[in-house]
Amino acid sequence: MLHSYTVFFRYLPTSRLILRRFLVPLFLYVALLACVTPYQPETKSLATKILIVDGYITNQLGPHQVSLTYTADYTNASVNFRADKATVYVTDSTGKRQDFLEVSPGLYRTPASFSGVTGQKYKLNITLADGRKYESGVETIKPAPPVLKVYDEYTQKPIPGTLTFDKGFNIYLDTKDPASPGDYYRWKWTNFDPVIFCNTRSVQVRGNTLEYGYYCCQQCWDVRTCTGPACLNATSDEAINGNAISRQFILRAPFETYERYYVEIEQLAISRAAYIYYKTIGNLTSNNGGIFDAAPASVRGNMRSLTDPNEQVFGFFSAAGAQKLPYVVDRTRGQGAPNSKVLPIPDPATPPPPCAACVESDYRTRIKPRWWTF
């Protein structure tokens, strides 16, 4: 393969021979590349899917929720698979049982009337559609201290690389830790936003795509829940025992309309085991890859298989005391125009198109929020 390149240089004019020391290495490099087959690493597939359990109950009225998913094959672009058609229930220390009903694939909820009892011990029980059984560790509901104050502050700052601003209201709360040591906290929130259109269709009109909406058949709310490291940031009273907890950040409400922003906030008194679990997960998901960051770890939680003791199960079921309260942000206090979200327009079909059902899911509900009065 290299012979033709050698002959070529033999007949170069004398004045250009000096270039050989520069061109020969280049031609050799190109020739070698032409002879190499690119390496294609093998993609590995997970031998089994691992069950992930995520849920909790409190001493407040429900509905309380448990989600069951499987770890997805990392060669698969899809999201985690849902574990549907399972039997899910909790039992307390008196033997009383409360079932969770499946409202959508892999999503299970108690009736809205169910609440745990302070001081009682609870255990989650799961039987999958294929007969495999699982249970959680025992969790005791501890009382949660009251929330003393909830408030919000408007802020805005430029979004780098754009001409727009990040506009919103930061929501905080104040509380006070009891004098007794060994208290652990977690804060969660759920935002409910009334839905106008429960379904849409896209139509091409003169080269433009228009989104037409179908009105909901019944009252319906979009549900946005706490996600990400901010909601895994569990707190211990080790350094603040008996003192105030001030300006605890809860969430940022976007300034995208002048309509009121309704959110339900939960202050949870969790167990030490739950604290360690959520704290570890929070640290792992919020690190930036620096040399002093925590090393990746396998965080399994408090779930175990009854069918196969060697089977891995991920996730945590928690029973917690809670203080739950509504909060409404008055977004008319925002500065300038809101960062408006785009909504579909009503379908102009004649006769009027049928309404669309409000389908219960992780992100939508027909259940009226507990303190909704609008």
For each residue, the residues with C-beta under 8 A, 3 or more apart:
1: 4 31 34 35
2: 5 6 28 31
3: 6 7
4: 1 7 8
5: 2 8 9 24 27 28 31
6: 2 3 9 10
7: 3 4 10 11
8: 4 5 11 12
9: 5 6 12 20 23 24
10: 6 7
11: 7 8
12: 8 9 16 17 19 20
13: 16 17
14: 17
15: 18
16: 12 13 19
17: 12 13 14 20
18: 15 21
19: 12 16 22 23
20: 9 12 17 23 24
21: 18 24 25
22: 19 25 26
23: 9 19 20 26 27
24: 5 9 20 21 27 28
25: 21 22 28 29
26: 22 23 29 30
27: 5 23 24 30 31
28: 2 5 24 25 31 32
29: 25 26 32 33
30: 26 27 33 34
31: 1 2 5 27 28 34 35
32: 28 29 35 36
33: 29 30 36
34: 1 30 31
35: 1 31 32
36: 32 33
37:
38:
39:
40:
41:
42:
43: 75
44: 75
45: 73 75
46: 49 50 71 73 74
47:
48:
49: 46 70 71 72 73 81
50: 46 70 71 312 313 314
51: 68 69 70 83 128 134 303 313 314 315
52: 68 69 70 71 80 313 314 315
53: 66 67 68 124 126 134 136 301 303 313 314 315 316 317
54: 66 67 69 315 316
55: 64 65 66 67 108 124 317 318
56: 64 268 317 318 319 320
57: 62 64 90 110 114 115 116 122 318 319 320
58: 64 115 116 141 266 268 319 320 321 322 324
59: 115 116 117 118 141 143 320 321 322
60: 115 266 322 324
61: 112 113 114 115 370
62: 57 109 110 111 112 113 114 115
63: 109 110 111 112 114 367
64: 55 56 57 58 100 109 110 114
65: 55 100 107 108 109 110
66: 53 54 55 88 100 108 109 124 317
67: 53 54 55 106 107 108 362
68: 51 52 53 82 83 84 86 88 106 108 126 128
69: 51 52 54 80 81 82 83 106
70: 49 50 51 52 80 81 82 83
71: 46 49 50 52 80 314
72: 49 76 78 79 80 81
73: 45 46 49 76
74: 46
75: 43 44 45
76: 72 73
77:
78: 72 81
79: 72
80: 52 69 70 71 72
81: 49 69 70 72 78
82: 68 69 70 105 106 107
83: 51 68 69 70 86 106 128 129
84: 68 102 105 106 129
85: 102 129
86: 68 83 102 108 126 127 128 129
87: 99 125 126 127
88: 66 68 99 100 102 108 124 125 126
89: 97 98 99 100 124 125
90: 57 97 98 100 122 123 124 125 319
91: 95 96 97 98 122 123 125
92: 95 96 116 117 120 121 122
93: 120 121 122
94: 120
95: 91 92
96: 91 92
97: 89 90 91
98: 89 90 91 110 114
99: 87 88 89 110
100: 64 65 66 88 89 90 108 109 110
101: 108 109 110 111
102: 84 85 86 88 105 106 107 108
103: 107 108 109 360 361
104: 107 359 360 361 362
105: 82 84 102
106: 67 68 69 82 83 84 102
107: 65 67 82 102 103 104 361 362
108: 55 65 66 67 68 86 88 100 101 102 103
109: 62 63 64 65 66 100 101 103
110: 57 62 63 64 65 98 99 100 101 114
111: 62 63 101 114
112: 61 62 63 367
113: 61 62
114: 57 61 62 63 64 98 110 111
115: 57 58 59 60 61 62
116: 57 58 59 92 120 122 141 319
117: 59 92 120 141
118: 59 141 142 143 321
119: 140 141
120: 92 93 94 116 117 140 141 319
121: 92 93 138 139 140 319
122: 57 90 91 92 93 116 138 139 140 141 319
123: 90 91 135 136 137 138 139
124: 53 55 66 88 89 90 135 136 303 317
125: 87 88 89 90 91 133 134 135 136
126: 53 68 86 87 88 133 134 135
127: 86 87 131 132 133 134
128: 51 68 83 86 131 132 133 134
129: 83 84 85 86
130:
131: 127 128 307
132: 127 128 305 307 308 311
133: 125 126 127 128 305 306 307
134: 51 53 125 126 127 128 303 304 305 306 307 313
135: 123 124 125 126 303 304 306
136: 53 123 124 125 139 302 303 304 316 317
137: 123 273 302 303 304 317
138: 121 122 123
139: 121 122 123 136 271 273 274 302 317 318 319 320
140: 119 120 121 122 271 319
141: 58 59 116 117 118 119 120 122 319 320 321
142: 118 183 269 270 271 320 321
143: 59 118 269 321
144: 185 267 268 269 320 321 322 323
145: 175 176 177 178 183 267 269 323
146: 175 323
147: 150 173 174 175 265 267 323 325
148: 173 174 175 176
149: 173 174
150: 147 171 172 173 250 265 325 327
151: 171 172 173
152: 169 170 171 172 253 327 329
153: 169 170 172
154: 167 168 169 255 333 334 335
155: 167 168 169 170
156: 165 166 167 168 255 335 336
157: 165 166
158: 162 164 165 166
159: 162 164 165 166
160:
161:
162: 158 159
163:
164: 158 159 339
165: 156 157 158 159 336 339
166: 156 157 158 159
167: 154 155 156 254 255 334 335 336 338 339
168: 154 155 156 252 253 254 255
169: 152 153 154 155 252 253 255 261 329 331 333 334
170: 152 153 155 249 251 252
171: 150 151 152 189 249 250 251 252 253 263 265 327 329
172: 150 151 152 153 247 248 249 250
173: 147 148 149 150 151 187 248 250 265 267
174: 147 148 149 244 245 246 247 248
175: 145 146 147 148 244 245 248 267
176: 145 148 243 244 245
177: 145 183 237 240 241 242 243 244 245
178: 145 183 242
179: 241 242
180: 183 241
181: 237 238 241
182: 237 272
183: 142 145 177 178 180 236 237 241 269
184: 234 235 236 237 269 270 271 272 274 275
185: 144 234 235 236 237 245 267 268 269 270
186: 231 233 234 235 268 270 274 275 278 320
187: 173 226 231 248 250 265 266 267 268
188: 225 226 231 265 266 268
189: 171 225 226 250 251 263 264 265 266
190: 223 224 225 226 263 264 266
191: 223 224 225 251 253 261 262 263
192: 221 222 223 262 263 264 365 369 372
193: 221 222 224 262
194: 219 220 221 222 374
195: 198 216 220 221 222 358 364
196: 213 215 216 343
197: 200 213 214 215 216 343 344 346 356
198: 195 214 215 216 217 220 355 356 357 358 359
199: 213 214 356
200: 197 211 212 213 214 344
201: 211 212 214 347
202: 209 210 211 212
203: 209 210 212
204: 207 208 209 210
205: 208 209 210
206:
207: 204
208: 204 205
209: 202 203 204 205
210: 202 203 204 205 345
211: 200 201 202 342 344 345
212: 200 201 202 203 344 345 346 347 348
213: 196 197 199 200 343 344 345 346 347
214: 197 198 199 200 201 347 353 354 355 356
215: 196 197 198 346 355 356
216: 195 196 197 198 219 220 355 356 357 358
217: 198 355 356 357 358
218: 357 358 366
219: 194 216 358 366 368
220: 194 195 198 216 358 364 365 366
221: 192 193 194 195 364 365 366 368 369
222: 192 193 194 195 363 364
223: 190 191 192 362 363 364 365
224: 190 191 193 363
225: 188 189 190 191 362
226: 187 188 189 190 230 231 251
227: 231
228: 231 232 285
229: 232 233 282 285 286
230: 226 233 249 251
231: 186 187 188 226 227 228
232: 228 229 278 279 281 282 285
233: 186 229 230 278 279 282
234: 184 185 186 270 274 275 278 279 282
235: 184 185 186 245 248 275
236: 183 184 185 239 275 279
237: 177 181 182 183 184 185 240 241 242
238: 181 241
239: 236
240: 177 237 243 244 245
241: 177 179 180 181 183 237 238
242: 177 178 179 237
243: 176 177 240
244: 174 175 176 177 240
245: 174 175 176 177 185 235 240 248
246: 174
247: 172 174
248: 172 173 174 175 187 235 245
249: 170 171 172 230
250: 150 171 172 173 187 189 265
251: 170 171 189 191 226 230 263
252: 168 169 170 171
253: 152 168 169 171 191 261 263 329 331
254: 167 168 339
255: 154 156 167 168 169 331 334 338 339
256: 338 339 340 341
257: 331 338 340 341
258: 331 332 334 338
259: 331
260: 328 329 330 331 374
261: 169 191 253 328 329 331
262: 191 192 193 326 327 328 369 372 374
263: 171 189 190 191 192 251 253 326 327 328 329
264: 189 190 192 324 325 326 327 369 370 371
265: 147 150 171 173 187 188 189 250 324 325 326 327
266: 58 60 187 188 189 190 322 323 324
267: 144 145 147 173 175 185 187 322 323 324
268: 56 58 144 185 186 187 188 318 320 321 322
269: 142 143 144 145 183 184 185 320 321 322
270: 142 184 185 186 234 274 275 278 318 320
271: 139 140 142 184 274 275 318 319 320
272: 182 184 275 276
273: 137 139 276 277 302
274: 139 184 186 234 270 271 277 278 302 316 318 320
275: 184 186 234 235 236 270 271 272 278 279
276: 272 273 279 280
277: 273 274 280 281 299 301 302 316
278: 186 232 233 234 270 274 275 281 282 316
279: 232 233 234 236 275 276 282 283
280: 276 277 283 284 297 299
281: 232 277 278 284 285 299
282: 229 232 233 234 278 279 285 286
283: 279 280 286 287 294
284: 280 281 287 294 296 297 299
285: 228 229 232 281 282
286: 229 282 283
287: 283 284 290 293 294
288: 293
289: 293
290: 287 293
291:
292:
293: 287 288 289 290
294: 283 284 287 297
295:
296: 284
297: 280 284 294
298:
299: 277 280 281 284 314
300: 303 312 313 314
301: 53 277 313 314 315 316 317
302: 136 137 139 273 274 277 316 317
303: 51 53 124 134 135 136 137 300 313 314 315 316 317
304: 134 135 136 137 309 313
305: 132 133 134 308 309 310 311 313
306: 133 134 135
307: 131 132 133 134 311
308: 132 305 311
309: 304 305
310: 305
311: 132 305 307 308
312: 50 300
313: 50 51 52 53 134 300 301 303 304 305
314: 50 51 52 53 71 299 300 301 303
315: 51 52 53 54 301 303
316: 53 54 136 274 277 278 301 302 303
317: 53 55 56 66 124 136 137 139 301 302 303
318: 55 56 57 139 268 270 271 274
319: 56 57 58 90 116 120 121 122 139 140 141 271
320: 56 57 58 59 139 141 142 144 186 268 269 270 271 274
321: 58 59 118 141 142 143 144 268 269
322: 58 59 60 144 266 267 268 269
323: 144 145 146 147 266 267
324: 58 60 264 265 266 267
325: 147 150 264 265
326: 262 263 264 265 369 370 371
327: 150 152 171 262 263 264 265
328: 260 261 262 263
329: 152 169 171 253 260 261 263
330: 260 333
331: 169 253 255 257 258 259 260 261 334 338
332: 258
333: 154 169 330
334: 154 167 169 255 258 331 338
335: 154 156 167
336: 156 165 167
337: 340
338: 167 255 256 257 258 331 334
339: 164 165 167 254 255 256
340: 256 257 337
341: 256 257
342: 211
343: 196 197 213
344: 197 200 211 212 213
345: 210 211 212 213
346: 197 212 213 215
347: 201 212 213 214 352 353
348: 212
349: 352 353
350:
351:
352: 347 349
353: 214 347 349
354: 214
355: 198 214 215 216 217
356: 197 198 199 214 215 216 217
357: 198 216 217 218
358: 195 198 216 217 218 219 220 364 365 366
359: 104 198 364
360: 103 104 364 365 366
361: 103 104 107 364 365
362: 67 104 107 223 225
363: 222 223 224
364: 195 220 221 222 223 358 359 360 361
365: 192 220 221 223 358 360 361
366: 218 219 220 221 358 360
367: 63 112
368: 219 221 372
369: 192 221 262 264 326 372
370: 61 264 326
371: 264 326
372: 192 262 368 369
373:
374: 194 260 262
